[in-house]
Amino acid sequence: MAILSIQSHVAFGHVGNSAAVFPLQRLGFDVWPVHTVQYSNHLGYGDFAGTVLGAAHVTEVLAGIAARGVLRTCEAVLSGYLGEAAIGEAVLGALAAVRHANPNALYLCDPVMGDIGEGFYVRDGIPEFLRDQAVPAADIVTPNVFELEHLTGRRVATLADALAAAQQVLGLGPSVVVVTSLRHAATPPDRIEMLAVTAEGAWRIATPMVPFQTAPNGAGDAVAALFLGHYLRSGDPAESLEAAGAAIYAVMERTGALGRRELALIAAQDEIARPSRRFPVEALD
């Protein structure tokens, strides 16, 4: 199976395509990465070199892929950090082309726009594009709590709030909503949760909270890729949540053990493919 992944790229570290491509390859997928930006490092360092590549560049690269006649083999489109709102239109254009060649192709939109404690860290127009155009076109969306609150205009303080907000996002068009990095009023201080919500049910996984002096960036990008890969194989949201949760915990645990600021994807690669520690998925009423 091939996956078209359209998001940011950094030369040093692991966010965007740098966090998504290798885990998907380690799971056995062919990945076609198209970069929306090329930066030296992620923005968490406070300074960086590089540039937003622009909608014209993204469209040109996508046209070149299409010219190879391979879009019919593309099973999914994955999008993340856009760089600018105009790139979003190029993503939707790519999605239309892929679905013309393969009507069964899935679209996972990771609505990257900000985080709790940081606020919005994307350019003007991107949050509105994601809410009004990308999310309604997606089969799967993977917001963190900050992004979930923006998409719904609803504060998320409890598990019930998170479930209600996820159900609201389902009403925009997606079939599956995965809420990442969830900590609510009843979450134990040493745990972090994720939810998968569909029209048929909702499931929760809780994993240990790995302590960091400076938390690594890119975990959400890796989770989106991992969930998509497992969902393409199983079609089961609960099974995919369990597999993605186990893998990202293994990555975070190895990253913490090595004392790194960047995700230890290479060091944890065998755990990405076959996690040695699993966590139960709870079906929610």
LUMSE-674536 format. One record per residue (C-alpha): residue in one letter; x negated, y, z negated; residue number from 1; chain. Coordinates in steps of 0.25 Angstrom, whole numbers, plus 5000, padded with zeros to 4 digits. Layout:
N
resn, xx, yy, zz, resi, chain
A, X, Y, Z, NUM, A;
...
END
This chain:
285
resn, xx, yy, zz, resi, chain
M, 5000, 5000, 5000, 1, A;
A, 4995, 5014, 5003, 2, A;
I, 4998, 5027, 4994, 3, A;
L, 4997, 5041, 4999, 4, A;
S, 4992, 5049, 4988, 5, A;
I, 4993, 5064, 4989, 6, A;
Q, 4987, 5072, 4978, 7, A;
S, 4975, 5079, 4972, 8, A;
H, 4961, 5074, 4973, 9, A;
V, 4949, 5077, 4964, 10, A;
A, 4934, 5074, 4966, 11, A;
F, 4931, 5072, 4951, 12, A;
G, 4941, 5065, 4942, 13, A;
H, 4954, 5058, 4944, 14, A;
V, 4967, 5066, 4947, 15, A;
G, 4977, 5066, 4959, 16, A;
N, 4972, 5056, 4970, 17, A;
S, 4959, 5054, 4962, 18, A;
A, 4968, 5048, 4951, 19, A;
A, 4978, 5041, 4960, 20, A;
V, 4971, 5035, 4972, 21, A;
F, 4961, 5026, 4964, 22, A;
P, 4972, 5019, 4955, 23, A;
L, 4980, 5016, 4967, 24, A;
Q, 4969, 5010, 4975, 25, A;
R, 4965, 5002, 4962, 26, A;
L, 4980, 4997, 4963, 27, A;
G, 4977, 4993, 4977, 28, A;
F, 4984, 5004, 4985, 29, A;
D, 4978, 5011, 4997, 30, A;
V, 4979, 5026, 4994, 31, A;
W, 4979, 5038, 5004, 32, A;
P, 4974, 5050, 4995, 33, A;
V, 4978, 5064, 5001, 34, A;
H, 4972, 5075, 4992, 35, A;
T, 4980, 5088, 4989, 36, A;
V, 4968, 5094, 4983, 37, A;
Q, 4953, 5091, 4982, 38, A;
Y, 4948, 5096, 4968, 39, A;
S, 4934, 5093, 4961, 40, A;
N, 4942, 5089, 4949, 41, A;
H, 4956, 5090, 4942, 42, A;
L, 4961, 5103, 4937, 43, A;
G, 4959, 5099, 4922, 44, A;
Y, 4945, 5103, 4922, 45, A;
G, 4949, 5118, 4924, 46, A;
D, 4941, 5120, 4937, 47, A;
F, 4939, 5112, 4950, 48, A;
A, 4935, 5113, 4964, 49, A;
G, 4942, 5110, 4977, 50, A;
T, 4955, 5114, 4984, 51, A;
V, 4970, 5111, 4987, 52, A;
L, 4969, 5104, 5000, 53, A;
G, 4982, 5109, 5005, 54, A;
A, 4995, 5104, 5012, 55, A;
A, 4989, 5105, 5026, 56, A;
H, 4977, 5096, 5022, 57, A;
V, 4986, 5086, 5015, 58, A;
T, 4996, 5085, 5027, 59, A;
E, 4984, 5083, 5036, 60, A;
V, 4978, 5072, 5028, 61, A;
L, 4992, 5065, 5027, 62, A;
A, 4994, 5067, 5042, 63, A;
G, 4981, 5060, 5045, 64, A;
I, 4985, 5048, 5036, 65, A;
A, 4998, 5047, 5044, 66, A;
A, 4991, 5047, 5057, 67, A;
R, 4985, 5034, 5053, 68, A;
G, 4999, 5028, 5054, 69, A;
V, 4998, 5022, 5039, 70, A;
L, 5009, 5030, 5032, 71, A;
R, 5018, 5017, 5034, 72, A;
T, 5008, 5010, 5024, 73, A;
C, 5010, 5021, 5013, 74, A;
E, 5018, 5016, 5002, 75, A;
A, 5018, 5028, 4993, 76, A;
V, 5015, 5043, 4992, 77, A;
L, 5009, 5049, 4979, 78, A;
S, 5008, 5064, 4977, 79, A;
G, 5002, 5071, 4965, 80, A;
Y, 4994, 5085, 4964, 81, A;
L, 4998, 5093, 4976, 82, A;
G, 4989, 5105, 4975, 83, A;
E, 4999, 5114, 4982, 84, A;
A, 5014, 5114, 4984, 85, A;
A, 5012, 5113, 5000, 86, A;
I, 5005, 5100, 4998, 87, A;
G, 5018, 5094, 4992, 88, A;
E, 5024, 5096, 5006, 89, A;
A, 5013, 5088, 5012, 90, A;
V, 5015, 5077, 5002, 91, A;
L, 5030, 5076, 5006, 92, A;
G, 5026, 5076, 5020, 93, A;
A, 5017, 5065, 5018, 94, A;
L, 5028, 5058, 5010, 95, A;
A, 5038, 5060, 5022, 96, A;
A, 5028, 5054, 5032, 97, A;
V, 5025, 5042, 5023, 98, A;
R, 5039, 5039, 5021, 99, A;
H, 5042, 5040, 5036, 100, A;
A, 5032, 5029, 5038, 101, A;
N, 5036, 5021, 5025, 102, A;
P, 5049, 5025, 5020, 103, A;
N, 5047, 5016, 5007, 104, A;
A, 5035, 5024, 5003, 105, A;
L, 5035, 5030, 4989, 106, A;
Y, 5032, 5044, 4984, 107, A;
L, 5026, 5046, 4970, 108, A;
C, 5025, 5061, 4967, 109, A;
D, 5016, 5064, 4955, 110, A;
P, 5022, 5078, 4952, 111, A;
V, 5009, 5084, 4948, 112, A;
M, 5011, 5098, 4943, 113, A;
G, 5007, 5100, 4928, 114, A;
D, 5006, 5094, 4914, 115, A;
I, 5010, 5097, 4900, 116, A;
G, 5000, 5106, 4894, 117, A;
E, 4995, 5111, 4907, 118, A;
G, 5008, 5116, 4914, 119, A;
F, 5008, 5116, 4929, 120, A;
Y, 4994, 5115, 4936, 121, A;
V, 4999, 5114, 4951, 122, A;
R, 5001, 5126, 4960, 123, A;
D, 5014, 5133, 4962, 124, A;
G, 5025, 5126, 4970, 125, A;
I, 5020, 5112, 4967, 126, A;
P, 5029, 5109, 4954, 127, A;
E, 5041, 5114, 4963, 128, A;
F, 5037, 5106, 4975, 129, A;
L, 5035, 5093, 4966, 130, A;
R, 5049, 5095, 4959, 131, A;
D, 5057, 5099, 4971, 132, A;
Q, 5051, 5091, 4982, 133, A;
A, 5040, 5080, 4979, 134, A;
V, 5048, 5074, 4967, 135, A;
P, 5061, 5072, 4974, 136, A;
A, 5053, 5066, 4986, 137, A;
A, 5046, 5056, 4976, 138, A;
D, 5049, 5042, 4973, 139, A;
I, 5041, 5042, 4960, 140, A;
V, 5036, 5054, 4952, 141, A;
T, 5026, 5054, 4941, 142, A;
P, 5027, 5067, 4933, 143, A;
N, 5021, 5070, 4919, 144, A;
V, 5029, 5076, 4908, 145, A;
F, 5026, 5091, 4913, 146, A;
E, 5030, 5087, 4927, 147, A;
L, 5042, 5080, 4923, 148, A;
E, 5047, 5092, 4915, 149, A;
H, 5044, 5101, 4927, 150, A;
L, 5052, 5092, 4937, 151, A;
T, 5064, 5092, 4928, 152, A;
G, 5064, 5105, 4920, 153, A;
R, 5065, 5096, 4908, 154, A;
R, 5057, 5096, 4895, 155, A;
V, 5051, 5082, 4892, 156, A;
A, 5049, 5080, 4877, 157, A;
T, 5055, 5066, 4875, 158, A;
L, 5056, 5053, 4882, 159, A;
A, 5071, 5056, 4885, 160, A;
D, 5066, 5069, 4891, 161, A;
A, 5056, 5062, 4900, 162, A;
L, 5066, 5051, 4904, 163, A;
A, 5077, 5062, 4907, 164, A;
A, 5067, 5070, 4915, 165, A;
A, 5062, 5058, 4923, 166, A;
Q, 5077, 5055, 4926, 167, A;
Q, 5078, 5069, 4931, 168, A;
V, 5066, 5068, 4940, 169, A;
L, 5073, 5055, 4946, 170, A;
G, 5084, 5064, 4950, 171, A;
L, 5075, 5072, 4959, 172, A;
G, 5072, 5060, 4968, 173, A;
P, 5061, 5050, 4963, 174, A;
S, 5064, 5036, 4959, 175, A;
V, 5053, 5035, 4948, 176, A;
V, 5048, 5045, 4938, 177, A;
V, 5036, 5042, 4931, 178, A;
V, 5033, 5052, 4919, 179, A;
T, 5018, 5052, 4915, 180, A;
S, 5011, 5056, 4903, 181, A;
L, 5023, 5056, 4895, 182, A;
R, 5022, 5060, 4880, 183, A;
H, 5036, 5064, 4873, 184, A;
A, 5041, 5066, 4859, 185, A;
A, 5040, 5051, 4856, 186, A;
T, 5027, 5047, 4863, 187, A;
P, 5017, 5042, 4853, 188, A;
P, 5005, 5051, 4852, 189, A;
D, 4996, 5040, 4857, 190, A;
R, 5005, 5036, 4869, 191, A;
I, 5008, 5042, 4883, 192, A;
E, 5020, 5038, 4891, 193, A;
M, 5025, 5036, 4905, 194, A;
L, 5039, 5034, 4910, 195, A;
A, 5045, 5029, 4923, 196, A;
V, 5059, 5032, 4926, 197, A;
T, 5068, 5028, 4937, 198, A;
A, 5083, 5028, 4939, 199, A;
E, 5083, 5013, 4934, 200, A;
G, 5075, 5015, 4921, 201, A;
A, 5064, 5021, 4914, 202, A;
W, 5051, 5016, 4908, 203, A;
R, 5040, 5021, 4899, 204, A;
I, 5026, 5017, 4896, 205, A;
A, 5017, 5022, 4885, 206, A;
T, 5002, 5020, 4884, 207, A;
P, 4992, 5025, 4874, 208, A;
M, 4987, 5039, 4875, 209, A;
V, 4972, 5039, 4878, 210, A;
P, 4966, 5051, 4871, 211, A;
F, 4957, 5061, 4879, 212, A;
Q, 4950, 5073, 4875, 213, A;
T, 4954, 5078, 4889, 214, A;
A, 4964, 5070, 4896, 215, A;
P, 4961, 5065, 4910, 216, A;
N, 4969, 5071, 4922, 217, A;
G, 4975, 5062, 4933, 218, A;
A, 4982, 5052, 4924, 219, A;
G, 4996, 5056, 4930, 220, A;
D, 4990, 5055, 4944, 221, A;
A, 4985, 5041, 4941, 222, A;
V, 4998, 5037, 4935, 223, A;
A, 5006, 5041, 4947, 224, A;
A, 4997, 5033, 4956, 225, A;
L, 4998, 5021, 4947, 226, A;
F, 5013, 5021, 4946, 227, A;
L, 5014, 5022, 4961, 228, A;
G, 5005, 5011, 4964, 229, A;
H, 5012, 5001, 4954, 230, A;
Y, 5026, 5006, 4959, 231, A;
L, 5023, 5003, 4973, 232, A;
R, 5019, 4989, 4969, 233, A;
S, 5031, 4986, 4959, 234, A;
G, 5042, 4996, 4962, 235, A;
D, 5044, 4995, 4947, 236, A;
P, 5043, 5008, 4939, 237, A;
A, 5041, 5001, 4925, 238, A;
E, 5030, 4992, 4930, 239, A;
S, 5023, 5004, 4937, 240, A;
L, 5024, 5012, 4925, 241, A;
E, 5018, 5001, 4917, 242, A;
A, 5006, 4999, 4927, 243, A;
A, 5003, 5014, 4928, 244, A;
G, 5004, 5016, 4913, 245, A;
A, 4994, 5005, 4911, 246, A;
A, 4984, 5009, 4921, 247, A;
I, 4984, 5024, 4917, 248, A;
Y, 4982, 5020, 4903, 249, A;
A, 4970, 5012, 4907, 250, A;
V, 4964, 5023, 4915, 251, A;
M, 4966, 5033, 4903, 252, A;
E, 4961, 5023, 4893, 253, A;
R, 4948, 5021, 4901, 254, A;
T, 4947, 5036, 4904, 255, A;
G, 4947, 5039, 4889, 256, A;
A, 4938, 5028, 4885, 257, A;
L, 4928, 5033, 4895, 258, A;
G, 4930, 5048, 4890, 259, A;
R, 4933, 5053, 4903, 260, A;
R, 4941, 5065, 4908, 261, A;
E, 4944, 5059, 4921, 262, A;
L, 4953, 5046, 4923, 263, A;
A, 4944, 5034, 4923, 264, A;
L, 4951, 5028, 4935, 265, A;
I, 4938, 5020, 4940, 266, A;
A, 4935, 5015, 4926, 267, A;
A, 4949, 5010, 4924, 268, A;
Q, 4952, 5005, 4938, 269, A;
D, 4954, 4990, 4934, 270, A;
E, 4964, 4995, 4924, 271, A;
I, 4971, 5003, 4934, 272, A;
A, 4973, 4990, 4942, 273, A;
R, 4975, 4981, 4930, 274, A;
P, 4978, 4988, 4917, 275, A;
S, 4974, 4979, 4905, 276, A;
R, 4983, 4986, 4896, 277, A;
R, 4998, 4987, 4898, 278, A;
F, 5009, 4995, 4891, 279, A;
P, 5024, 4992, 4891, 280, A;
V, 5034, 4999, 4899, 281, A;
E, 5047, 5003, 4891, 282, A;
A, 5060, 5003, 4898, 283, A;
L, 5068, 5016, 4893, 284, A;
D, 5083, 5016, 4892, 285, A;
END
